[in-house]
Amino acid sequence: MIRQLTLVLLLGMFSLTGWAMTSLDDSALSNITGQALIQMSQITGTGTSGTTGTGSSGLTFYRLGFDGSIDLNANINKVRLGCGGINGAGGCDISINQLSISGNGCANRALNCDAVMTNPYIELAIANNNSPTTRSLEGFRVSAQNMSGLLSFGQNGPTPSGINTFSGYMTTTPITGTATTMATNIGGRTDPQHTQLQFYVNVTSTAFFGIPIDLGTTLATSNPSTSPGIDIPSMSVPFSAPNGATINGNRQTLTSVTTIAPIPTINLGNGSGSGTLTQNPATGNAELLTNLNPCLALVVCTAKAYTQGYISGLQADIGFQENLGYIHNVVVNSPFYLSFEQRALQWPGAVAADVAQRGWWMSFADPVNVGTLNPVQQIDISPTFQQMAGIFLNYFNQNSPINVTLGFAATFNALFNQPITVNVGSQNIAASVTMQLANLQLDSHQNVVPNCMGNYKFC
């Protein structure tokens, strides 16, 4: 691409030297209209350099631009820039396998489907411009006022492929996707975290002539070694990252983003013989709480308690860290440049956060679109169970316990260690749990559409 652009510019300049110059008077000049194909400009750097030399103060930029557009459709098997070099051995500033550049949204990507670079230009960053003895070239870049198209990398699969390392600046539009969770159990014998659930319960009995007797508030605690607990089925959980993701630095291999995922309603049991709980065959309810104490005034006993109800309103704040090799499609509509710098500097027109670091650097000023990110693997949410248990205990605390009213039969059964029902009701608990995910293979939304003729996947 650089060689093609240079050739076009040189041919234009050589052609100009062969044209004869003709003087025109004012009247003739007034009839001439047009616009230069090639434009040259000089820009004085602004801002502050800082102690590390970051910025453009003290630099002079010379720009040679082409007032037009370049259509580009290309397949490059391997891109390797800055391997070893000033950033050290053992890696490359930019390393990409199977890079394809084309237009976006075409029925046939390889046929008449080009990315468009509008108003491309070459720019030099010169230090000490007015001093012939100390003048130096600090940076070089190939850029365009806008690049529009689709970039794809590698092939989608269970291992990273495509982007190995990336040096540059790139942000994304808001990210969305849907994850599927594993079926699991909380608070029971098969709970992988051995979670102990606790609730404060206030017990009232009407067994004595229908007169309510407050038996007090007690801490009901599940026993994960004996209780069946709550079975949570596999669920589809949509997630979003409104702020998108940012890559900004040398030799980056991953991106991090915080996503928000609402947790679907958890069914604590309804006694209907079906639902999300491991149920007691005799009652159809889930044996969740044990050691309910005291169960009657002046009587210390142990009562089994089965729960009913629903809990909603929880959300998961997920720290999502993904290897760049799992991202295979990027839709671009942004100012773009590829540069090399002797030191950190800021090119004219770059956004404030885009400070090109020494070595090779690739920049997209406007957010790119990475599409829908749906993990293929089911997500294990059991690492959040201890947090959930704390949230439940905090919500049903001593000042706002679950109220349970026992009639004559229930009170009598409690005396003989028979189950009683704790109806939690439908509770909306606005609270968040946090978890970390890393390096998940993504579904077919990240499959690469071939940019080759015939049956070749890459050419």
Secondary structure, DSSP 8 states (H G I E B T S, - for coil): -HHHHHHHHHHHHHHHHTS------HHHHTT-----SEEEEEEE--S---TT--SSTTEEEEEEEESSEEEE-EEEEEEEESSSGGG-SSS-SEEEEEEEEE-SS-SSTTSS--EEEEEEEEEEEEESTT-TTT-EEEEEEEEEEEEEEEEEES--SSS--SEEEEEEEEEB--EEEEEEB--EEESSTT-TT----EEEEEEEE-TTTT--EEEEEEEEE--TTT---EEE---EEEEEETT--EEEEEEE-EEEEEEEEE---EEEE-SSS-SSS-B-TTTSSEEEEEEE---BTTB---EEEEEEEEEEEEEEEEEEEEEGGG--EEEEEEEEEEEEESS-B--TT--TT--B-SEEEEEESS-BB-----BSS-B--GGGHHHHHHHHHHHT-TTS-EEEEE-HHHHHHHHTT--EEEEEEEEEEEEEEEEEEE---B-GGG-----SSTT-S--
